[in-house]
Amino acid sequence: CRMIQGSWVWDLVNRTVVYGLGGSVWSSDVEKAAAIAGRLECGISWVNQHFAMAPDVPFGGVKQSGMGVEFSEHGLDEYTSIQSLVVAK
């Protein structure tokens, strides 16, 4: 990741990009790329690939890319309602 250095770059990217469906970081240094991908404000981040999907991995957007999640147990939660039941003893 020699082309882009400094945390200010990622702060700028996250502030100026209004969509956040997915993003990818490409590098021969996988550890650094994973650290950078983890800082992106998007629903899913990939390292050295793009649009690799699996049914057990949650997929959803942030910012103006939408709300909610598809796939995995988190996606199924979108169709449920949680109820708490508290009983006094």
PyMOL commands that set and color helices and strands:
alter all, ss='L'
color gray80, all
select helices_A, chain A and resi 7-16+30-37+72-77
alter helices_A, ss='H'
color red, helices_A
select strands_A, chain A and resi 19-20+22-25+44-47+62-63
alter strands_A, ss='S'
color yellow, strands_A
deselect
rebuild
show_as cartoon
